[in-house]
């Protein structure tokens, strides 16, 4: 193990698998131009994550909160199918439920395909 003297975290050179699950029960999505083929949208969600070990590193917490903001374009065709592309910013942190709260910020471009009934 490598332990830097100026940091409270322990860094290891070995890989380790950590498993987790979560839910985002709070969310809001707003589609602009709903009756049109091209629909810009904005969305925000909030929830929690629980891991099998402390994440992102030791002395933090197994329980983390998460929220994200995203926006993009949804293109709907007449066959009740749509294609979505967008940008998402996501934040994960334990909200000081552990000794340290380092937090993780993610940015991603996403794409999706939907089939409606």
KABEL-V53642 format. One record per helix or strand. SS is the DSSP state (alpha for helix, beta for strand). FROM is the first residue (numbers start at 1). LEN is the number of residues. If there is no record, write none. Layout:
ss from len
SS FROM LEN
SS FROM LEN
//
This chain:
ss from len
beta 2 1
beta 11 1
beta 20 12
beta 38 18
beta 61 16
beta 81 13
beta 104 12
//
